[in-house]
Every structure is written in structure tokens, then in C-alpha cells.
Amino acid sequence: MAVTTEDVKRVAALARLDLSPDEQVQLTDELGRILQYMDKLNELDTDGVEPSAHAIAVSGTFRADEAEIFSGVADLLAQAPDRRDRYYRVPRVID
């Protein structure tokens, strides 16, 4: 599938992008090369290949979600320029 400048203009209009003529030509070329690469990938024989979200096997990426009591509250509050009890005081943002 060849990408034309008209295709790029139409997509740019849908995305509310104002592209210069040079940018239109550049994007037409880049999108064309991307689609050529996708066509090349589609030629690969993937029968018998298990679908994967990662190129290599990933395991043990998550740690147990365990609650811990934070003992540094006093240190944090000591650094606050303005505080009330156990809270930072900040200027009002919304009236």
C-alpha cells in the first residue's frame, strides 16, 4: 500500500495538524517506509510461534505488595516551610 501526500494531508487534518509542504513530503516518505517494513514482516512464517509481548522471557518482575509503616514522617515535616500538625500547608490553588 503506497502512501500519498493526500493521505498524509487527510490524516493531518483529522489530527488537527498544520503541516508544511516539506513536512508532508517527509511524512509521506517515512510512512511509506514504515508500511514497506510492515509488509516485509507480514511475509515471515510465524506458524508454530507462540505469541509474546516481550522478545525475551520475562519473569519475576513484580514484588509482593506489602504495606510498610513509614518511619520518616518527622524528618519530612521538619523540612516543610509551613505545616499544621502532620500536614504541609500550601497556598490555595482554587477558590
TIKOLRO-778756 format. One record per atom (N, C-alpha, C, O, CB): residue in three letters; atom name; x negated, y negated, z. Coordinates in steps of 0.02 Angstrom, whole numbers, always signed. Glycine has a CB too. Example, Ala and Ser with C-alpha at 12.3 -4.5 7.8 and 13.67 -1.06 7.14 Angstrom:
BEGIN
code / site / c1 / c2 / c3
ala / N / -660 / +284 / +390 $
ala / CA / -615 / +225 / +390 $
ala / C / -660 / +165 / +390 $
ala / O / -712 / +166 / +423 $
ala / CB / -565 / +224 / +452 $
ser / N / -642 / +112 / +354 $
ser / CA / -684 / +53 / +357 $
ser / C / -645 / -2 / +394 $
ser / O / -670 / -57 / +402 $
ser / CB / -704 / +30 / +286 $
//
This chain:
BEGIN
code / site / c1 / c2 / c3
met / N / -42 / +59 / +0 $
met / CA / +0 / +0 / +0 $
met / C / -45 / -62 / +0 $
met / O / -84 / -72 / +46 $
met / CB / +48 / +0 / +61 $
ala / N / -38 / -101 / -50 $
ala / CA / -78 / -162 / -56 $
ala / C / -42 / -220 / -21 $
ala / O / +18 / -228 / -26 $
ala / CB / -90 / -180 / -130 $
val / N / -81 / -259 / +15 $
val / CA / -54 / -317 / +50 $
val / C / -65 / -378 / +5 $
val / O / -119 / -389 / -21 $
val / CB / -89 / -328 / +120 $
thr / N / -12 / -416 / -5 $
thr / CA / -16 / -476 / -46 $
thr / C / -16 / -538 / -1 $
thr / O / +1 / -535 / +58 $
thr / CB / +42 / -478 / -96 $
thr / N / -35 / -593 / -31 $
thr / CA / -33 / -657 / +5 $
thr / C / +39 / -673 / +25 $
thr / O / +50 / -703 / +78 $
thr / CB / -62 / -714 / -37 $
glu / N / +87 / -653 / -16 $
glu / CA / +157 / -665 / +1 $
glu / C / +177 / -626 / +64 $
glu / O / +215 / -651 / +106 $
glu / CB / +203 / -645 / -58 $
asp / N / +151 / -565 / +71 $
asp / CA / +164 / -526 / +132 $
asp / C / +137 / -562 / +193 $
asp / O / +170 / -567 / +245 $
asp / CB / +131 / -455 / +127 $
val / N / +76 / -588 / +187 $
val / CA / +45 / -624 / +243 $
val / C / +85 / -687 / +259 $
val / O / +96 / -703 / +318 $
val / CB / -28 / -643 / +227 $
lys / N / +107 / -723 / +208 $
lys / CA / +148 / -784 / +219 $
lys / C / +212 / -767 / +255 $
lys / O / +233 / -803 / +301 $
lys / CB / +163 / -819 / +152 $
arg / N / +244 / -712 / +235 $
arg / CA / +308 / -692 / +266 $
arg / C / +298 / -673 / +339 $
arg / O / +337 / -694 / +382 $
arg / CB / +339 / -633 / +227 $
val / N / +246 / -635 / +353 $
val / CA / +233 / -615 / +423 $
val / C / +213 / -677 / +464 $
val / O / +234 / -683 / +522 $
val / CB / +177 / -562 / +426 $
ala / N / +174 / -721 / +435 $
ala / CA / +154 / -782 / +470 $
ala / C / +215 / -825 / +486 $
ala / O / +220 / -854 / +540 $
ala / CB / +103 / -823 / +428 $
ala / N / +262 / -829 / +440 $
ala / CA / +323 / -867 / +452 $
ala / C / +364 / -835 / +508 $
ala / O / +391 / -871 / +551 $
ala / CB / +366 / -873 / +388 $
leu / N / +369 / -769 / +508 $
leu / CA / +406 / -735 / +561 $
leu / C / +373 / -746 / +629 $
leu / O / +407 / -751 / +680 $
leu / CB / +411 / -660 / +546 $
ala / N / +306 / -749 / +630 $
ala / CA / +269 / -759 / +692 $
ala / C / +261 / -833 / +709 $
ala / O / +230 / -851 / +759 $
ala / CB / +201 / -726 / +688 $
arg / N / +290 / -876 / +667 $
arg / CA / +285 / -948 / +676 $
arg / C / +212 / -972 / +677 $
arg / O / +192 / -1013 / +718 $
arg / CB / +320 / -969 / +742 $
leu / N / +173 / -944 / +630 $
leu / CA / +103 / -964 / +624 $
leu / C / +95 / -1009 / +562 $
leu / O / +126 / -996 / +510 $
leu / CB / +57 / -902 / +618 $
asp / N / +56 / -1060 / +569 $
asp / CA / +42 / -1105 / +513 $
asp / C / -29 / -1090 / +489 $
asp / O / -78 / -1114 / +518 $
asp / CB / +49 / -1180 / +534 $
leu / N / -33 / -1050 / +436 $
leu / CA / -98 / -1029 / +411 $
leu / C / -119 / -1071 / +351 $
leu / O / -78 / -1088 / +308 $
leu / CB / -96 / -955 / +391 $
ser / N / -183 / -1089 / +350 $
ser / CA / -210 / -1125 / +292 $
ser / C / -215 / -1075 / +234 $
ser / O / -214 / -1015 / +245 $
ser / CB / -279 / -1158 / +308 $
pro / N / -222 / -1100 / +172 $
pro / CA / -231 / -1054 / +116 $
pro / C / -292 / -1009 / +124 $
pro / O / -290 / -951 / +105 $
pro / CB / -237 / -1094 / +51 $
asp / N / -346 / -1036 / +153 $
asp / CA / -406 / -995 / +164 $
asp / C / -392 / -939 / +214 $
asp / O / -413 / -882 / +204 $
asp / CB / -464 / -1038 / +190 $
glu / N / -355 / -955 / +267 $
glu / CA / -337 / -904 / +317 $
glu / C / -291 / -851 / +287 $
glu / O / -296 / -792 / +304 $
glu / CB / -303 / -937 / +378 $
gln / N / -246 / -872 / +242 $
gln / CA / -201 / -824 / +209 $
gln / C / -241 / -775 / +168 $
gln / O / -228 / -715 / +169 $
gln / CB / -150 / -861 / +165 $
val / N / -290 / -800 / +130 $
val / CA / -332 / -756 / +89 $
val / C / -373 / -710 / +133 $
val / O / -378 / -650 / +119 $
val / CB / -379 / -798 / +43 $
gln / N / -402 / -737 / +187 $
gln / CA / -442 / -696 / +232 $
gln / C / -401 / -641 / +264 $
gln / O / -422 / -584 / +267 $
gln / CB / -474 / -740 / +286 $
leu / N / -341 / -658 / +289 $
leu / CA / -299 / -608 / +321 $
leu / C / -273 / -556 / +271 $
leu / O / -265 / -498 / +288 $
leu / CB / -240 / -641 / +356 $
thr / N / -260 / -578 / +210 $
thr / CA / -239 / -530 / +158 $
thr / C / -293 / -478 / +148 $
thr / O / -279 / -418 / +143 $
thr / CB / -223 / -567 / +92 $
asp / N / -355 / -501 / +144 $
asp / CA / -412 / -455 / +135 $
asp / C / -420 / -409 / +195 $
asp / O / -428 / -348 / +187 $
asp / CB / -477 / -494 / +123 $
glu / N / -418 / -437 / +256 $
glu / CA / -427 / -397 / +316 $
glu / C / -372 / -345 / +325 $
glu / O / -386 / -288 / +341 $
glu / CB / -430 / -443 / +377 $
leu / N / -310 / -366 / +315 $
leu / CA / -254 / -318 / +322 $
leu / C / -258 / -264 / +269 $
leu / O / -242 / -206 / +282 $
leu / CB / -187 / -355 / +317 $
gly / N / -279 / -282 / +208 $
gly / CA / -288 / -232 / +156 $
gly / C / -339 / -180 / +175 $
gly / O / -329 / -120 / +164 $
gly / CB / -308 / -266 / +91 $
arg / N / -396 / -202 / +204 $
arg / CA / -448 / -155 / +225 $
arg / C / -424 / -111 / +283 $
arg / O / -440 / -52 / +286 $
arg / CB / -511 / -193 / +246 $
ile / N / -385 / -140 / +328 $
ile / CA / -358 / -101 / +384 $
ile / C / -311 / -47 / +358 $
ile / O / -315 / +11 / +380 $
ile / CB / -320 / -146 / +434 $
leu / N / -268 / -64 / +311 $
leu / CA / -221 / -15 / +284 $
leu / C / -258 / +38 / +243 $
leu / O / -238 / +97 / +244 $
leu / CB / -169 / -49 / +240 $
gln / N / -311 / +20 / +208 $
gln / CA / -351 / +70 / +172 $
gln / C / -382 / +119 / +221 $
gln / O / -383 / +179 / +208 $
gln / CB / -406 / +35 / +130 $
tyr / N / -406 / +94 / +277 $
tyr / CA / -435 / +138 / +328 $
tyr / C / -382 / +184 / +357 $
tyr / O / -395 / +243 / +368 $
tyr / CB / -467 / +97 / +384 $
met / N / -322 / +158 / +368 $
met / CA / -268 / +199 / +394 $
met / C / -249 / +254 / +344 $
met / O / -236 / +311 / +363 $
met / CB / -206 / +156 / +410 $
asp / N / -249 / +237 / +280 $
asp / CA / -236 / +288 / +228 $
asp / C / -289 / +342 / +230 $
asp / O / -274 / +401 / +223 $
asp / CB / -233 / +255 / +158 $
lys / N / -352 / +322 / +240 $
lys / CA / -406 / +370 / +244 $
lys / C / -397 / +416 / +304 $
lys / O / -408 / +476 / +299 $
lys / CB / -475 / +334 / +248 $
leu / N / -377 / +387 / +361 $
leu / CA / -365 / +428 / +421 $
leu / C / -307 / +477 / +410 $
leu / O / -308 / +533 / +435 $
leu / CB / -351 / +384 / +481 $
asn / N / -257 / +456 / +372 $
asn / CA / -199 / +499 / +359 $
asn / C / -217 / +560 / +317 $
asn / O / -180 / +609 / +316 $
asn / CB / -144 / +460 / +325 $
glu / N / -274 / +557 / +282 $
glu / CA / -296 / +613 / +241 $
glu / C / -326 / +670 / +283 $
glu / O / -334 / +726 / +259 $
glu / CB / -347 / +590 / +190 $
leu / N / -344 / +655 / +346 $
leu / CA / -375 / +706 / +388 $
leu / C / -327 / +762 / +404 $
leu / O / -267 / +751 / +414 $
leu / CB / -400 / +674 / +453 $
asp / N / -354 / +823 / +406 $
asp / CA / -314 / +881 / +425 $
asp / C / -314 / +886 / +501 $
asp / O / -366 / +902 / +531 $
asp / CB / -341 / +947 / +392 $
thr / N / -258 / +872 / +532 $
thr / CA / -253 / +874 / +605 $
thr / C / -212 / +932 / +630 $
thr / O / -191 / +933 / +688 $
thr / CB / -224 / +808 / +631 $
asp / N / -199 / +981 / +587 $
asp / CA / -162 / +1039 / +609 $
asp / C / -202 / +1075 / +664 $
asp / O / -261 / +1087 / +656 $
asp / CB / -147 / +1087 / +550 $
gly / N / -168 / +1092 / +717 $
gly / CA / -200 / +1128 / +772 $
gly / C / -238 / +1083 / +820 $
gly / O / -269 / +1108 / +867 $
gly / CB / -247 / +1179 / +745 $
val / N / -237 / +1019 / +809 $
val / CA / -271 / +972 / +855 $
val / C / -220 / +946 / +905 $
val / O / -168 / +919 / +886 $
val / CB / -305 / +913 / +816 $
glu / N / -236 / +954 / +969 $
glu / CA / -190 / +931 / +1021 $
glu / C / -189 / +855 / +1023 $
glu / O / -241 / +823 / +1019 $
glu / CB / -211 / +960 / +1090 $
pro / N / -130 / +825 / +1029 $
pro / CA / -126 / +752 / +1036 $
pro / C / -162 / +730 / +1100 $
pro / O / -160 / +765 / +1151 $
pro / CB / -52 / +729 / +1037 $
ser / N / -193 / +672 / +1097 $
ser / CA / -231 / +647 / +1154 $
ser / C / -228 / +572 / +1156 $
ser / O / -228 / +539 / +1104 $
ser / CB / -304 / +672 / +1152 $
ala / N / -225 / +544 / +1216 $
ala / CA / -227 / +472 / +1224 $
ala / C / -299 / +447 / +1230 $
ala / O / -312 / +387 / +1225 $
ala / CB / -186 / +450 / +1285 $
his / N / -346 / +493 / +1241 $
his / CA / -416 / +475 / +1250 $
his / C / -460 / +518 / +1206 $
his / O / -443 / +575 / +1191 $
his / CB / -437 / +482 / +1324 $
ala / N / -516 / +490 / +1185 $
ala / CA / -562 / +527 / +1142 $
ala / C / -598 / +582 / +1181 $
ala / O / -616 / +634 / +1152 $
ala / CB / -614 / +480 / +1112 $
ile / N / -607 / +573 / +1245 $
ile / CA / -638 / +624 / +1287 $
ile / C / -590 / +640 / +1345 $
ile / O / -547 / +599 / +1362 $
ile / CB / -708 / +600 / +1314 $
ala / N / -599 / +698 / +1374 $
ala / CA / -555 / +718 / +1429 $
ala / C / -567 / +672 / +1489 $
ala / O / -624 / +660 / +1509 $
ala / CB / -567 / +792 / +1448 $
val / N / -513 / +647 / +1517 $
val / CA / -517 / +603 / +1575 $
val / C / -482 / +637 / +1633 $
val / O / -424 / +659 / +1626 $
val / CB / -487 / +533 / +1560 $
ser / N / -516 / +641 / +1689 $
ser / CA / -484 / +670 / +1747 $
ser / C / -508 / +635 / +1810 $
ser / O / -562 / +607 / +1811 $
ser / CB / -498 / +746 / +1751 $
gly / N / -467 / +636 / +1861 $
gly / CA / -485 / +607 / +1925 $
gly / C / -493 / +532 / +1923 $
gly / O / -534 / +504 / +1960 $
gly / CB / -548 / +637 / +1948 $
thr / N / -454 / +498 / +1882 $
thr / CA / -462 / +425 / +1877 $
thr / C / -423 / +389 / +1931 $
thr / O / -435 / +329 / +1942 $
thr / CB / -439 / +402 / +1809 $
phe / N / -378 / +422 / +1965 $
phe / CA / -338 / +390 / +2016 $
phe / C / -358 / +414 / +2085 $
phe / O / -372 / +474 / +2094 $
phe / CB / -263 / +402 / +2004 $
arg / N / -359 / +370 / +2132 $
arg / CA / -372 / +389 / +2201 $
arg / C / -306 / +393 / +2237 $
arg / O / -255 / +367 / +2213 $
arg / CB / -421 / +339 / +2236 $
ala / N / -306 / +425 / +2293 $
ala / CA / -244 / +429 / +2333 $
ala / C / -225 / +360 / +2357 $
ala / O / -268 / +320 / +2377 $
ala / CB / -254 / +478 / +2393 $
asp / N / -161 / +346 / +2354 $
asp / CA / -136 / +281 / +2377 $
asp / C / -120 / +286 / +2451 $
asp / O / -66 / +308 / +2470 $
asp / CB / -72 / +260 / +2336 $
glu / N / -167 / +264 / +2491 $
glu / CA / -159 / +269 / +2563 $
glu / C / -161 / +200 / +2594 $
glu / O / -204 / +160 / +2578 $
glu / CB / -214 / +314 / +2594 $
ala / N / -113 / +186 / +2638 $
ala / CA / -110 / +121 / +2672 $
ala / C / -167 / +116 / +2723 $
ala / O / -181 / +164 / +2759 $
ala / CB / -42 / +111 / +2706 $
glu / N / -198 / +57 / +2725 $
glu / CA / -251 / +45 / +2773 $
glu / C / -236 / -21 / +2808 $
glu / O / -209 / -67 / +2778 $
glu / CB / -321 / +43 / +2738 $
ile / N / -254 / -25 / +2870 $
ile / CA / -246 / -87 / +2908 $
ile / C / -306 / -131 / +2893 $
ile / O / -364 / -111 / +2902 $
ile / CB / -239 / -74 / +2985 $
phe / N / -292 / -193 / +2870 $
phe / CA / -346 / -240 / +2853 $
phe / C / -368 / -276 / +2916 $
phe / O / -328 / -306 / +2951 $
phe / CB / -322 / -291 / +2799 $
ser / N / -432 / -271 / +2931 $
ser / CA / -457 / -299 / +2994 $
ser / C / -489 / -367 / +2985 $
ser / O / -514 / -396 / +3034 $
ser / CB / -508 / -251 / +3024 $
gly / N / -489 / -395 / +2925 $
gly / CA / -523 / -459 / +2913 $
gly / C / -477 / -519 / +2912 $
gly / O / -496 / -572 / +2887 $
gly / CB / -559 / -456 / +2850 $
val / N / -416 / -513 / +2939 $
val / CA / -368 / -569 / +2937 $
val / C / -396 / -630 / +2972 $
val / O / -391 / -685 / +2946 $
val / CB / -302 / -548 / +2969 $
ala / N / -425 / -622 / +3030 $
ala / CA / -452 / -679 / +3068 $
ala / C / -507 / -714 / +3029 $
ala / O / -510 / -776 / +3029 $
ala / CB / -479 / -655 / +3136 $
asp / N / -550 / -677 / +2995 $
asp / CA / -603 / -708 / +2955 $
asp / C / -573 / -748 / +2898 $
asp / O / -597 / -803 / +2883 $
asp / CB / -650 / -654 / +2928 $
leu / N / -522 / -721 / +2865 $
leu / CA / -491 / -758 / +2810 $
leu / C / -457 / -821 / +2835 $
leu / O / -464 / -874 / +2804 $
leu / CB / -439 / -713 / +2775 $
leu / N / -421 / -816 / +2890 $
leu / CA / -386 / -875 / +2916 $
leu / C / -436 / -928 / +2940 $
leu / O / -421 / -987 / +2937 $
leu / CB / -340 / -855 / +2974 $
ala / N / -494 / -908 / +2964 $
ala / CA / -544 / -955 / +2987 $
ala / C / -570 / -998 / +2929 $
ala / O / -595 / -1053 / +2940 $
ala / CB / -602 / -918 / +3020 $
gln / N / -565 / -973 / +2868 $
gln / CA / -589 / -1010 / +2809 $
gln / C / -536 / -1055 / +2779 $
gln / O / -552 / -1095 / +2735 $
gln / CB / -613 / -961 / +2757 $
ala / N / -475 / -1050 / +2801 $
ala / CA / -420 / -1089 / +2773 $
ala / C / -427 / -1162 / +2793 $
ala / O / -437 / -1177 / +2852 $
ala / CB / -352 / -1061 / +2795 $
pro / N / -421 / -1208 / +2746 $
pro / CA / -424 / -1279 / +2764 $
pro / C / -363 / -1302 / +2804 $
pro / O / -368 / -1348 / +2844 $
pro / CB / -431 / -1321 / +2702 $
asp / N / -307 / -1269 / +2794 $
asp / CA / -245 / -1287 / +2830 $
asp / C / -205 / -1224 / +2840 $
asp / O / -192 / -1187 / +2792 $
asp / CB / -204 / -1342 / +2792 $
arg / N / -185 / -1210 / +2901 $
arg / CA / -146 / -1149 / +2913 $
arg / C / -97 / -1161 / +2969 $
arg / O / -103 / -1208 / +3009 $
arg / CB / -193 / -1090 / +2930 $
arg / N / -48 / -1117 / +2972 $
arg / CA / +1 / -1116 / +3027 $
arg / C / +9 / -1043 / +3047 $
arg / O / +27 / -1001 / +3005 $
arg / CB / +71 / -1148 / +3006 $
asp / N / -4 / -1028 / +3108 $
asp / CA / -3 / -960 / +3134 $
asp / C / -48 / -916 / +3091 $
asp / O / -108 / -928 / +3086 $
asp / CB / +70 / -932 / +3136 $
arg / N / -18 / -864 / +3059 $
arg / CA / -58 / -818 / +3018 $
arg / C / -49 / -831 / +2944 $
arg / O / -57 / -785 / +2903 $
arg / CB / -38 / -746 / +3034 $
tyr / N / -32 / -893 / +2925 $
tyr / CA / -18 / -908 / +2854 $
tyr / C / -59 / -969 / +2831 $
tyr / O / -72 / -1014 / +2870 $
tyr / CB / +57 / -922 / +2844 $
tyr / N / -78 / -968 / +2768 $
tyr / CA / -109 / -1026 / +2737 $
tyr / C / -54 / -1077 / +2723 $
tyr / O / +2 / -1058 / +2704 $
tyr / CB / -147 / -1007 / +2671 $
arg / N / -68 / -1140 / +2733 $
arg / CA / -21 / -1193 / +2714 $
arg / C / -48 / -1224 / +2650 $
arg / O / -107 / -1240 / +2645 $
arg / CB / -13 / -1248 / +2771 $
val / N / -4 / -1232 / +2602 $
val / CA / -23 / -1260 / +2537 $
val / C / +27 / -1315 / +2519 $
val / O / +83 / -1315 / +2546 $
val / CB / -26 / -1206 / +2481 $
pro / N / +9 / -1361 / +2475 $
pro / CA / +56 / -1413 / +2455 $
pro / C / +117 / -1382 / +2421 $
pro / O / +112 / -1331 / +2387 $
pro / CB / +22 / -1463 / +2408 $
arg / N / +174 / -1415 / +2430 $
arg / CA / +236 / -1392 / +2398 $
arg / C / +229 / -1398 / +2323 $
arg / O / +204 / -1448 / +2297 $
arg / CB / +297 / -1434 / +2424 $
val / N / +251 / -1347 / +2287 $
val / CA / +247 / -1346 / +2215 $
val / C / +314 / -1365 / +2184 $
val / O / +316 / -1402 / +2135 $
val / CB / +224 / -1277 / +2190 $
ile / N / +367 / -1339 / +2212 $
ile / CA / +435 / -1351 / +2186 $
ile / C / +475 / -1385 / +2241 $
ile / O / +476 / -1363 / +2298 $
ile / CB / +469 / -1285 / +2163 $
asp / N / +509 / -1439 / +2222 $
asp / CA / +552 / -1473 / +2271 $
asp / C / +619 / -1439 / +2277 $
asp / O / +662 / -1461 / +2315 $
asp / CB / +562 / -1547 / +2253 $
//
